């Protein structure tokens, strides 16, 4: 008679999700203000004036508002959810959302050729997102050969 030994499979490693409240709040703030700005442009509540409006793509605040929502608000919404849930994808999304925000500010300045308080503020917020995302990525991803 053969004795059978029951062997338990090795337990899967416990992966703790690291929630990132600062990243969550920052992304939520950026997303909410971008939704507000986009909605304001689309509805006409925010009037940039005839000179700036003429410089917008297709001279349309609606196109500008939709682009603001698509390029800034939606990626930051995704980032806020991922960071709040502690997803391992949150740092990569922070880099993406930060790069999109910085790019948005640069392109916007090229189009409208007018600087406001919001431009340097959101440029710094975009750079902060990039820094927070980069600093939260695993180190071995950035080592040569690692």
PyMOL commands that place a pseudoatom at each C-alpha (Angstrom):
pseudoatom trace, name=CA, resn=UNK, resi=1, chain=A, elem=C, hetatm=0, pos=[0.000, 0.000, 0.000]
pseudoatom trace, name=CA, resn=UNK, resi=2, chain=A, elem=C, hetatm=0, pos=[1.324, 3.420, -0.948]
pseudoatom trace, name=CA, resn=UNK, resi=3, chain=A, elem=C, hetatm=0, pos=[0.945, 6.311, 1.444]
pseudoatom trace, name=CA, resn=UNK, resi=4, chain=A, elem=C, hetatm=0, pos=[-0.221, 9.399, -0.262]
pseudoatom trace, name=CA, resn=UNK, resi=5, chain=A, elem=C, hetatm=0, pos=[1.076, 12.627, 1.061]
pseudoatom trace, name=CA, resn=UNK, resi=6, chain=A, elem=C, hetatm=0, pos=[-1.047, 15.620, 0.428]
pseudoatom trace, name=CA, resn=UNK, resi=7, chain=A, elem=C, hetatm=0, pos=[1.093, 18.533, -0.591]
pseudoatom trace, name=CA, resn=UNK, resi=8, chain=A, elem=C, hetatm=0, pos=[-0.322, 21.969, -0.360]
pseudoatom trace, name=CA, resn=UNK, resi=9, chain=A, elem=C, hetatm=0, pos=[0.493, 24.203, -3.253]
pseudoatom trace, name=CA, resn=UNK, resi=10, chain=A, elem=C, hetatm=0, pos=[2.694, 27.121, -2.367]
pseudoatom trace, name=CA, resn=UNK, resi=11, chain=A, elem=C, hetatm=0, pos=[0.684, 30.098, -1.295]
pseudoatom trace, name=CA, resn=UNK, resi=12, chain=A, elem=C, hetatm=0, pos=[0.577, 32.936, -3.713]
pseudoatom trace, name=CA, resn=UNK, resi=13, chain=A, elem=C, hetatm=0, pos=[2.535, 35.924, -2.507]
pseudoatom trace, name=CA, resn=UNK, resi=14, chain=A, elem=C, hetatm=0, pos=[0.412, 38.563, -0.895]
pseudoatom trace, name=CA, resn=UNK, resi=15, chain=A, elem=C, hetatm=0, pos=[0.502, 41.713, -2.930]
pseudoatom trace, name=CA, resn=UNK, resi=16, chain=A, elem=C, hetatm=0, pos=[-0.396, 44.755, -0.926]
pseudoatom trace, name=CA, resn=UNK, resi=17, chain=A, elem=C, hetatm=0, pos=[-1.889, 47.556, -2.833]
pseudoatom trace, name=CA, resn=UNK, resi=18, chain=A, elem=C, hetatm=0, pos=[-0.251, 50.846, -2.060]
pseudoatom trace, name=CA, resn=UNK, resi=19, chain=A, elem=C, hetatm=0, pos=[-2.832, 53.547, -2.249]
pseudoatom trace, name=CA, resn=UNK, resi=20, chain=A, elem=C, hetatm=0, pos=[-1.486, 56.940, -3.175]
pseudoatom trace, name=CA, resn=UNK, resi=21, chain=A, elem=C, hetatm=0, pos=[-3.712, 59.610, -1.609]
pseudoatom trace, name=CA, resn=UNK, resi=22, chain=A, elem=C, hetatm=0, pos=[-1.623, 62.584, -2.788]
pseudoatom trace, name=CA, resn=UNK, resi=23, chain=A, elem=C, hetatm=0, pos=[-1.661, 61.330, -6.360]
pseudoatom trace, name=CA, resn=UNK, resi=24, chain=A, elem=C, hetatm=0, pos=[-5.393, 60.595, -6.088]
pseudoatom trace, name=CA, resn=UNK, resi=25, chain=A, elem=C, hetatm=0, pos=[-6.217, 64.097, -4.841]
pseudoatom trace, name=CA, resn=UNK, resi=26, chain=A, elem=C, hetatm=0, pos=[-3.928, 65.811, -7.337]
pseudoatom trace, name=CA, resn=UNK, resi=27, chain=A, elem=C, hetatm=0, pos=[-5.377, 63.869, -10.276]
pseudoatom trace, name=CA, resn=UNK, resi=28, chain=A, elem=C, hetatm=0, pos=[-8.935, 64.465, -9.059]
pseudoatom trace, name=CA, resn=UNK, resi=29, chain=A, elem=C, hetatm=0, pos=[-8.283, 68.211, -8.751]
pseudoatom trace, name=CA, resn=UNK, resi=30, chain=A, elem=C, hetatm=0, pos=[-6.787, 68.412, -12.237]
pseudoatom trace, name=CA, resn=UNK, resi=31, chain=A, elem=C, hetatm=0, pos=[-9.579, 66.287, -13.730]
pseudoatom trace, name=CA, resn=UNK, resi=32, chain=A, elem=C, hetatm=0, pos=[-12.364, 68.299, -12.073]
pseudoatom trace, name=CA, resn=UNK, resi=33, chain=A, elem=C, hetatm=0, pos=[-10.906, 71.626, -13.138]
pseudoatom trace, name=CA, resn=UNK, resi=34, chain=A, elem=C, hetatm=0, pos=[-10.381, 70.313, -16.681]
pseudoatom trace, name=CA, resn=UNK, resi=35, chain=A, elem=C, hetatm=0, pos=[-13.980, 69.064, -16.844]
pseudoatom trace, name=CA, resn=UNK, resi=36, chain=A, elem=C, hetatm=0, pos=[-15.100, 72.471, -15.574]
pseudoatom trace, name=CA, resn=UNK, resi=37, chain=A, elem=C, hetatm=0, pos=[-12.970, 74.303, -18.136]
pseudoatom trace, name=CA, resn=UNK, resi=38, chain=A, elem=C, hetatm=0, pos=[-14.078, 72.036, -20.947]
pseudoatom trace, name=CA, resn=UNK, resi=39, chain=A, elem=C, hetatm=0, pos=[-17.726, 72.376, -20.028]
pseudoatom trace, name=CA, resn=UNK, resi=40, chain=A, elem=C, hetatm=0, pos=[-17.328, 76.142, -19.694]
pseudoatom trace, name=CA, resn=UNK, resi=41, chain=A, elem=C, hetatm=0, pos=[-15.823, 76.379, -23.169]
pseudoatom trace, name=CA, resn=UNK, resi=42, chain=A, elem=C, hetatm=0, pos=[-18.404, 74.067, -24.724]
pseudoatom trace, name=CA, resn=UNK, resi=43, chain=A, elem=C, hetatm=0, pos=[-21.393, 75.883, -23.208]
pseudoatom trace, name=CA, resn=UNK, resi=44, chain=A, elem=C, hetatm=0, pos=[-19.987, 79.351, -23.781]
pseudoatom trace, name=CA, resn=UNK, resi=45, chain=A, elem=C, hetatm=0, pos=[-19.906, 80.135, -20.053]
pseudoatom trace, name=CA, resn=UNK, resi=46, chain=A, elem=C, hetatm=0, pos=[-16.171, 80.788, -20.340]
pseudoatom trace, name=CA, resn=UNK, resi=47, chain=A, elem=C, hetatm=0, pos=[-15.614, 83.401, -22.991]
pseudoatom trace, name=CA, resn=UNK, resi=48, chain=A, elem=C, hetatm=0, pos=[-11.986, 83.815, -24.025]
pseudoatom trace, name=CA, resn=UNK, resi=49, chain=A, elem=C, hetatm=0, pos=[-12.736, 86.856, -26.141]
pseudoatom trace, name=CA, resn=UNK, resi=50, chain=A, elem=C, hetatm=0, pos=[-12.750, 87.211, -29.918]
pseudoatom trace, name=CA, resn=UNK, resi=51, chain=A, elem=C, hetatm=0, pos=[-8.958, 87.374, -30.340]
pseudoatom trace, name=CA, resn=UNK, resi=52, chain=A, elem=C, hetatm=0, pos=[-8.211, 84.163, -28.422]
pseudoatom trace, name=CA, resn=UNK, resi=53, chain=A, elem=C, hetatm=0, pos=[-11.262, 82.377, -29.838]
pseudoatom trace, name=CA, resn=UNK, resi=54, chain=A, elem=C, hetatm=0, pos=[-10.072, 83.139, -33.377]
pseudoatom trace, name=CA, resn=UNK, resi=55, chain=A, elem=C, hetatm=0, pos=[-6.766, 81.409, -32.543]
pseudoatom trace, name=CA, resn=UNK, resi=56, chain=A, elem=C, hetatm=0, pos=[-8.431, 78.187, -31.389]
pseudoatom trace, name=CA, resn=UNK, resi=57, chain=A, elem=C, hetatm=0, pos=[-8.561, 75.199, -33.752]
pseudoatom trace, name=CA, resn=UNK, resi=58, chain=A, elem=C, hetatm=0, pos=[-11.426, 75.845, -36.170]
pseudoatom trace, name=CA, resn=UNK, resi=59, chain=A, elem=C, hetatm=0, pos=[-11.993, 79.067, -34.158]
pseudoatom trace, name=CA, resn=UNK, resi=60, chain=A, elem=C, hetatm=0, pos=[-14.267, 76.922, -32.012]
pseudoatom trace, name=CA, resn=UNK, resi=61, chain=A, elem=C, hetatm=0, pos=[-14.363, 76.882, -28.216]
pseudoatom trace, name=CA, resn=UNK, resi=62, chain=A, elem=C, hetatm=0, pos=[-16.388, 73.665, -28.494]
pseudoatom trace, name=CA, resn=UNK, resi=63, chain=A, elem=C, hetatm=0, pos=[-13.461, 71.884, -30.167]
pseudoatom trace, name=CA, resn=UNK, resi=64, chain=A, elem=C, hetatm=0, pos=[-11.111, 73.338, -27.556]
pseudoatom trace, name=CA, resn=UNK, resi=65, chain=A, elem=C, hetatm=0, pos=[-13.382, 72.206, -24.728]
pseudoatom trace, name=CA, resn=UNK, resi=66, chain=A, elem=C, hetatm=0, pos=[-13.733, 68.685, -26.108]
pseudoatom trace, name=CA, resn=UNK, resi=67, chain=A, elem=C, hetatm=0, pos=[-9.965, 68.462, -26.580]
pseudoatom trace, name=CA, resn=UNK, resi=68, chain=A, elem=C, hetatm=0, pos=[-9.375, 69.659, -23.009]
pseudoatom trace, name=CA, resn=UNK, resi=69, chain=A, elem=C, hetatm=0, pos=[-11.670, 66.958, -21.680]
pseudoatom trace, name=CA, resn=UNK, resi=70, chain=A, elem=C, hetatm=0, pos=[-10.111, 64.253, -23.862]
pseudoatom trace, name=CA, resn=UNK, resi=71, chain=A, elem=C, hetatm=0, pos=[-6.453, 65.149, -23.314]
pseudoatom trace, name=CA, resn=UNK, resi=72, chain=A, elem=C, hetatm=0, pos=[-6.448, 66.335, -19.689]
pseudoatom trace, name=CA, resn=UNK, resi=73, chain=A, elem=C, hetatm=0, pos=[-9.638, 65.405, -17.819]
pseudoatom trace, name=CA, resn=UNK, resi=74, chain=A, elem=C, hetatm=0, pos=[-10.074, 61.783, -18.901]
pseudoatom trace, name=CA, resn=UNK, resi=75, chain=A, elem=C, hetatm=0, pos=[-6.448, 60.640, -18.300]
pseudoatom trace, name=CA, resn=UNK, resi=76, chain=A, elem=C, hetatm=0, pos=[-6.444, 62.334, -14.877]
pseudoatom trace, name=CA, resn=UNK, resi=77, chain=A, elem=C, hetatm=0, pos=[-9.771, 60.684, -14.028]
pseudoatom trace, name=CA, resn=UNK, resi=78, chain=A, elem=C, hetatm=0, pos=[-8.287, 57.288, -14.835]
pseudoatom trace, name=CA, resn=UNK, resi=79, chain=A, elem=C, hetatm=0, pos=[-5.184, 58.155, -12.813]
pseudoatom trace, name=CA, resn=UNK, resi=80, chain=A, elem=C, hetatm=0, pos=[-7.266, 59.237, -9.823]
pseudoatom trace, name=CA, resn=UNK, resi=81, chain=A, elem=C, hetatm=0, pos=[-9.151, 55.943, -9.783]
pseudoatom trace, name=CA, resn=UNK, resi=82, chain=A, elem=C, hetatm=0, pos=[-6.010, 53.830, -10.260]
pseudoatom trace, name=CA, resn=UNK, resi=83, chain=A, elem=C, hetatm=0, pos=[-4.087, 55.704, -7.559]
pseudoatom trace, name=CA, resn=UNK, resi=84, chain=A, elem=C, hetatm=0, pos=[-7.035, 55.517, -5.177]
pseudoatom trace, name=CA, resn=UNK, resi=85, chain=A, elem=C, hetatm=0, pos=[-7.327, 51.776, -5.678]
pseudoatom trace, name=CA, resn=UNK, resi=86, chain=A, elem=C, hetatm=0, pos=[-3.599, 51.259, -5.287]
pseudoatom trace, name=CA, resn=UNK, resi=87, chain=A, elem=C, hetatm=0, pos=[-3.158, 49.862, -8.777]
pseudoatom trace, name=CA, resn=UNK, resi=88, chain=A, elem=C, hetatm=0, pos=[0.338, 48.983, -9.921]
pseudoatom trace, name=CA, resn=UNK, resi=89, chain=A, elem=C, hetatm=0, pos=[-0.458, 50.964, -13.085]
pseudoatom trace, name=CA, resn=UNK, resi=90, chain=A, elem=C, hetatm=0, pos=[-0.888, 54.263, -11.223]
pseudoatom trace, name=CA, resn=UNK, resi=91, chain=A, elem=C, hetatm=0, pos=[2.771, 55.403, -11.579]
pseudoatom trace, name=CA, resn=UNK, resi=92, chain=A, elem=C, hetatm=0, pos=[2.752, 54.798, -15.335]
pseudoatom trace, name=CA, resn=UNK, resi=93, chain=A, elem=C, hetatm=0, pos=[-0.556, 56.657, -15.665]
pseudoatom trace, name=CA, resn=UNK, resi=94, chain=A, elem=C, hetatm=0, pos=[0.882, 59.515, -13.594]
pseudoatom trace, name=CA, resn=UNK, resi=95, chain=A, elem=C, hetatm=0, pos=[3.728, 59.812, -16.083]
pseudoatom trace, name=CA, resn=UNK, resi=96, chain=A, elem=C, hetatm=0, pos=[1.276, 59.722, -18.986]
pseudoatom trace, name=CA, resn=UNK, resi=97, chain=A, elem=C, hetatm=0, pos=[-1.192, 62.197, -17.478]
pseudoatom trace, name=CA, resn=UNK, resi=98, chain=A, elem=C, hetatm=0, pos=[1.635, 64.541, -16.471]
pseudoatom trace, name=CA, resn=UNK, resi=99, chain=A, elem=C, hetatm=0, pos=[3.203, 64.441, -19.916]
pseudoatom trace, name=CA, resn=UNK, resi=100, chain=A, elem=C, hetatm=0, pos=[-0.178, 65.076, -21.543]
pseudoatom trace, name=CA, resn=UNK, resi=101, chain=A, elem=C, hetatm=0, pos=[-0.839, 68.030, -19.233]
pseudoatom trace, name=CA, resn=UNK, resi=102, chain=A, elem=C, hetatm=0, pos=[2.582, 69.578, -19.915]
pseudoatom trace, name=CA, resn=UNK, resi=103, chain=A, elem=C, hetatm=0, pos=[2.072, 69.024, -23.651]
pseudoatom trace, name=CA, resn=UNK, resi=104, chain=A, elem=C, hetatm=0, pos=[-1.413, 70.538, -23.449]
pseudoatom trace, name=CA, resn=UNK, resi=105, chain=A, elem=C, hetatm=0, pos=[-0.055, 73.707, -21.814]
pseudoatom trace, name=CA, resn=UNK, resi=106, chain=A, elem=C, hetatm=0, pos=[2.741, 74.066, -24.388]
pseudoatom trace, name=CA, resn=UNK, resi=107, chain=A, elem=C, hetatm=0, pos=[0.407, 73.529, -27.351]
pseudoatom trace, name=CA, resn=UNK, resi=108, chain=A, elem=C, hetatm=0, pos=[-2.229, 75.826, -25.855]
pseudoatom trace, name=CA, resn=UNK, resi=109, chain=A, elem=C, hetatm=0, pos=[0.337, 78.603, -25.452]
pseudoatom trace, name=CA, resn=UNK, resi=110, chain=A, elem=C, hetatm=0, pos=[1.422, 78.115, -29.067]
pseudoatom trace, name=CA, resn=UNK, resi=111, chain=A, elem=C, hetatm=0, pos=[-2.192, 78.451, -30.222]
pseudoatom trace, name=CA, resn=UNK, resi=112, chain=A, elem=C, hetatm=0, pos=[-3.571, 81.254, -28.081]
pseudoatom trace, name=CA, resn=UNK, resi=113, chain=A, elem=C, hetatm=0, pos=[-0.300, 83.177, -27.540]
pseudoatom trace, name=CA, resn=UNK, resi=114, chain=A, elem=C, hetatm=0, pos=[-1.596, 84.574, -24.244]
pseudoatom trace, name=CA, resn=UNK, resi=115, chain=A, elem=C, hetatm=0, pos=[-0.282, 83.649, -20.800]
pseudoatom trace, name=CA, resn=UNK, resi=116, chain=A, elem=C, hetatm=0, pos=[-2.478, 83.487, -17.711]
pseudoatom trace, name=CA, resn=UNK, resi=117, chain=A, elem=C, hetatm=0, pos=[-1.958, 82.442, -14.105]
pseudoatom trace, name=CA, resn=UNK, resi=118, chain=A, elem=C, hetatm=0, pos=[-3.210, 78.964, -14.998]
pseudoatom trace, name=CA, resn=UNK, resi=119, chain=A, elem=C, hetatm=0, pos=[-0.428, 78.157, -17.462]
pseudoatom trace, name=CA, resn=UNK, resi=120, chain=A, elem=C, hetatm=0, pos=[2.557, 78.094, -15.072]
pseudoatom trace, name=CA, resn=UNK, resi=121, chain=A, elem=C, hetatm=0, pos=[0.371, 76.579, -12.349]
pseudoatom trace, name=CA, resn=UNK, resi=122, chain=A, elem=C, hetatm=0, pos=[-0.773, 73.642, -14.452]
pseudoatom trace, name=CA, resn=UNK, resi=123, chain=A, elem=C, hetatm=0, pos=[2.639, 73.281, -16.057]
pseudoatom trace, name=CA, resn=UNK, resi=124, chain=A, elem=C, hetatm=0, pos=[4.073, 72.748, -12.561]
pseudoatom trace, name=CA, resn=UNK, resi=125, chain=A, elem=C, hetatm=0, pos=[1.235, 70.358, -11.690]
pseudoatom trace, name=CA, resn=UNK, resi=126, chain=A, elem=C, hetatm=0, pos=[1.982, 68.336, -14.832]
pseudoatom trace, name=CA, resn=UNK, resi=127, chain=A, elem=C, hetatm=0, pos=[5.663, 68.181, -13.933]
pseudoatom trace, name=CA, resn=UNK, resi=128, chain=A, elem=C, hetatm=0, pos=[4.711, 67.142, -10.392]
pseudoatom trace, name=CA, resn=UNK, resi=129, chain=A, elem=C, hetatm=0, pos=[2.605, 64.289, -11.788]
pseudoatom trace, name=CA, resn=UNK, resi=130, chain=A, elem=C, hetatm=0, pos=[5.560, 63.154, -13.891]
pseudoatom trace, name=CA, resn=UNK, resi=131, chain=A, elem=C, hetatm=0, pos=[7.877, 63.287, -10.882]
pseudoatom trace, name=CA, resn=UNK, resi=132, chain=A, elem=C, hetatm=0, pos=[5.432, 61.415, -8.621]
pseudoatom trace, name=CA, resn=UNK, resi=133, chain=A, elem=C, hetatm=0, pos=[4.901, 58.775, -11.291]
pseudoatom trace, name=CA, resn=UNK, resi=134, chain=A, elem=C, hetatm=0, pos=[8.586, 58.339, -12.025]
pseudoatom trace, name=CA, resn=UNK, resi=135, chain=A, elem=C, hetatm=0, pos=[9.559, 58.154, -8.354]
pseudoatom trace, name=CA, resn=UNK, resi=136, chain=A, elem=C, hetatm=0, pos=[6.918, 55.469, -7.696]
pseudoatom trace, name=CA, resn=UNK, resi=137, chain=A, elem=C, hetatm=0, pos=[8.021, 53.154, -10.497]
pseudoatom trace, name=CA, resn=UNK, resi=138, chain=A, elem=C, hetatm=0, pos=[10.083, 50.129, -9.502]
pseudoatom trace, name=CA, resn=UNK, resi=139, chain=A, elem=C, hetatm=0, pos=[13.776, 50.957, -9.671]
pseudoatom trace, name=CA, resn=UNK, resi=140, chain=A, elem=C, hetatm=0, pos=[14.791, 47.857, -11.623]
pseudoatom trace, name=CA, resn=UNK, resi=141, chain=A, elem=C, hetatm=0, pos=[12.780, 49.006, -14.636]
pseudoatom trace, name=CA, resn=UNK, resi=142, chain=A, elem=C, hetatm=0, pos=[15.174, 51.895, -15.122]
pseudoatom trace, name=CA, resn=UNK, resi=143, chain=A, elem=C, hetatm=0, pos=[18.473, 50.090, -14.641]
pseudoatom trace, name=CA, resn=UNK, resi=144, chain=A, elem=C, hetatm=0, pos=[20.330, 49.183, -17.811]
pseudoatom trace, name=CA, resn=UNK, resi=145, chain=A, elem=C, hetatm=0, pos=[19.914, 45.478, -18.379]
pseudoatom trace, name=CA, resn=UNK, resi=146, chain=A, elem=C, hetatm=0, pos=[17.386, 45.237, -15.519]
for i in range(1, 146): cmd.bond("trace and resi %d" % i, "trace and resi %d" % (i + 1))
show_as sticks, trace
zoom trace
